[in-house]
Amino acid sequence: MAMPHSSLTAWSLSTVLLSALARASVWTGINTNSDPWNVEYNTSFTVGPDGPWNVAVIHVDYADQLVPMFPSLAEKTLLISAAACQAQAANCPLPLPALWQKGGAQGLFVWENSNPYNGSTWDSTVSEPLNVTGQVRDIENRVTLQSPSGSGFLDLHGMSASDSMTVNYPDPRFSYTMDVGQLSMYGGSSNWSWTSTNGSSVTKNRTLPDAYTAGYIPSVSYGLHIGSAEPNVSGSLYWGGYDSSRCLSSPIVSNNQLVELVDVSIGVDSGASPFPNSPTGQIHGLLQVNGAQVNNVSAMPNPGVPYMYLPGSTCDAIAAHLPVTFNPFMGLYFWNTSQQSYREIVESPSYLNLTFIRNASDPSFYRESIRVPFALLNLTMQQPLVPSAASYFPCKPYKPADGSTYHLGRAFLQAAFLAQNWQTSKLWLAQAPGPDTPLVNVKRVAASDDLLTPMTNAPQLFDTWTMLKPLRSSASNPTNSTTPTDPNASTSTGLSAGAKAGIAVGVVAGVVALAALALFALRRRKHRRRAELDGQTAAYEKDDAGATYEADAGAAMAPRDVKHAPLSDMGGPAPAGAAEMEARAPVGELQGSDGFGLAGRDGDGVRHEL
């Protein structure tokens, strides 16, 4: 029986597209001698709304579309559909990046799609820290690997797609629709299965293992430094290798995806201390849980999420030394940009120091630190979360779910190099450079490698941060170093003993004369002041709010000093009570509904509800 014309047309189109895919896909098999594959980072735009962040770009579907993605340790690559920001309820950050439009490759295999399921269960490394809601489904699609020397194709490739995943903050008024996907670098298994809409079991390949079995990379491994958008440090991602110029220190080594954090501290590399509470600029013992110092916590370096998700007591301990105000509705700290110490902290070589056990399998348990300059922790919150840009400090008080962990997200990884070889179960974490980045030096990671070599003759971290200038010392803000004495310097002045004695006598006589003059002037001033105040008594009183006033005979009280000045309302959709702040871009007032306030800190750094 002849097929209907419409069915024949659809069948013919599918056959043509499938044949084109088959011809284009070149399966070479595993090739351990292949070169590392450079995954492209976009250099023309950044994304938010809480960065700005550098973003990788990947070619998907057929004909291929270039879409932005965050490198991620999620087990599946996630596509964001263009429909996500077209829905009436969408709340996408602006400007919109390129979003995926369903094309030929996915259209051929739409019958393999899963039914939609809750985004909160998509992947715990992303869904839990971001508090995700919305729908997602698993699909088959093509990934195209582009390079100057040619292209590679990953077919029979599984990923997920969403048109409604939403990131939520503690207050339900704060949320945004995800418009950037997740590029999976997971390699713990080569494939996964799901049930399609027609009830069939579907098994597809994961992204990184797929590139290895297709022969495009020499191992199931990657090397990543996400860099920073402000200041400009380009992102670097290689599959099957790494750029050793992004690895300045001996790597911290782990046999799984977690590292052991043993200390958090604050420091300044050179110059005076910018921290009002610390003349030396060195503050230790900030790793705390439930208000008490702890020996260690486990954390996951996680480029798929934005903040440093740490114990609340740790974030509070850090924030006590910074000019920040905590906003409980977003669960983040905002910089008080009007304070002088804010500029001094973010523009000087000061840093947040995270110390880790270098190798848990080494009985000596040596420690290794990664320093994150505060210049990188001066991030910007933008629309749709706030009406205009506001600077914030990205430590997020976090309580992991049972069986979960803390996360060191992109804010931390701006200053850290991350690599993994899934075939030897090794994870490496090391210090990454700043804007003065050394020349690229790409190295292959073999399937059997369990060691990773840092850069040879690597510079010191702040040699790559020449834009950060040490503060000058002052009597109230001394430097954290002293000038050494030259042991070979001569002590002779060339003056005779008689000359020295004459100078000494003259100095003593001068001091005595000055003291006599000062005493005479002081007595005259006291006598005159006593006469002026005869019959008039000054007093200091406090009103009910605790403000101090100066009062004199018959005069009205006038304000003298207020220790706790009221915070300005933070306008727009954000809650009322947040401090008005400056930022790299003009900052709007963040207003909100009546009855909302902020947790603040008094002059002693004590957190309290306003």
Steps between C-alpha positions, in 0.01 A plus 500: 500500500633839404594733782311832525691785340538684830639189672736433210627855516565478874663157458721625216608807693590289803697260280693780333588662832599170657721417201664842524572443867647158432728631224614796709579292807847346480558233763873451545503296822717562808821686418730554800738703283245764411557857613298672772187669369465871571140576596429854389432780747305795370692828505227737379243473777457396862197377690331569835297590692748454785842523336582604243633158400704368210310234309599211272320445171414168340355399162185286528236351269503487118546749343714590797411787731747679726362516855656620829568257783673499836753217533346274762546179696133413451466149360309619192539795266206740524356701210278802563226533240415835346148441627629554855517877453196526274251385761285766664624400845868510396739714701821471299815709555564755226642524243406151388775271368441270204255228603439159347231465234403139432654393169539202270713272717266515798191493282596159359507342842223687679330168574792419730437801724406428858190639661561829684616464860572735789816708455572474874597136439702561183849496658577559867827687428299776330134465599564500875731805535292700250168390655368423152134461404339443161494220245771316307510198267772271365562502123741384231690762303822563315805687631753635249858557613650787302870581466724676245615160373152354448180383661389202703148372555346332802186315391281257699570753771276554801429830672217682674293798389283747689273792424402588856779436752508778759765595758347599835624702798382480865226757446257377229492846340857446383554262208608488137449269204812311394625613159846338503549124475739260673781328307562170677859400570392196699674175414410263781305285251479501122122503455163510673146382433149638520148400399361671190149634454395175328632286786823387329830486689753738344877494570727779377859618543624772736687797352861460618521117473335527157779728377758245625343189346460690172878559497494878530684523834773280657328440835182558694640813662483878499691807619303813587559857611181702458689831529308817572300758309605793722795528493536327166662156530390277213359157577700187418351151452668199343362147472774238521758751625560837665684830468783481754531881505171500696648271770742705714534276808544136597152357455278388783412138422177313573381151414142619453315823425551647848788687663564547873488864607693546828526878544362827372690822560542855373831658402679774310797422278678834532444849629278617783197315628166608349308320775385738776500225764849370422808726492712211367252389236530135605183339643478125562254248643202593284394142413208459740184294535223594744714781641803285584827437316526159333795301368363433154198482271465327163418714198450446129669730246196563283503729193130436439389726789590865572585548869715364780243288683655476846383463862307805614741553790793504256337763279413705808856474634641626169238774466575632851825640359347650184279803429198289403135468599314169494176480302301203637252508212772417248728323747800710394718786626503835322804727505460835674668684215490841666753389761864576429608151603291351215718657231816428698410131526398438138778710344795378712680161498278367779349156477280229645718196571359145489730226629457135404661165579732456203453124469271303731681176411833648617554428873694825543183698412684800357286805445462719193322835476314675221471877524201677352567875460212707634498669158334179377249495787355837404226363277194672357134414553285612206148480360267323538610453863556872569386809306856621445848365561615436858835365622489189716734258680430141379518297822163328540409347838408143412383185673544192279227241481571165661774324305588817310791743534612863489585652162777729376340652193607740228579784742780284646600336171581838346826462693541122485602244239292180497581177318388138511599167349196279538694191391734518800246661738720805560388857553751788509449849637766774485562874502410675174651829375351847472476739203874483425462140386810314375518363146285198415671161537261211424583154634336165435350293783546129430238248604738361765619832645457545874740795528461848355797733449461871578660778299880500501649809671152629572469862615371590844125562498513877549765532229204423271290767675704815435176700475458464879703766681623467861359751745738750653556462871387759753505537876153350524549245222849352528655271243530131563874505453798690632809635330800275573819645644812472285761324720782635283400866532754732665397667830750787466355846428836670443449747792749542781410422862505872586262584219263226612506628858427856385202383295365305796521803732324719243219249452437471874490879541254533213268235644499671842413837344213355295358323805499826699316686224240222468434499876451879506253489207302213653453682832374816326253296287355319803457827688316659203273193448404494869387862477293430185317208659424678827127448564459262201516118526527263201329161517467191282175307497351205308156478349283185500667371185842517660626796293741729687417873525686805627290745707584831661308746720171582333609362160308241298658156472692436176619164366865425567559139400301199385682170505238305303397714206183371331551319169343638185208314349602264221239570238334303223421132545765458764402527868499831681780572740807417295775757491529722198817392322727611223631262237700488180172600331252746651318341788128544550315493826368154571154554652246248607187428695438636845601272780824379346839592638862400494740334733780749560822533695580758761834672541641197677414268213212335690214381279149610603153541354406855403 
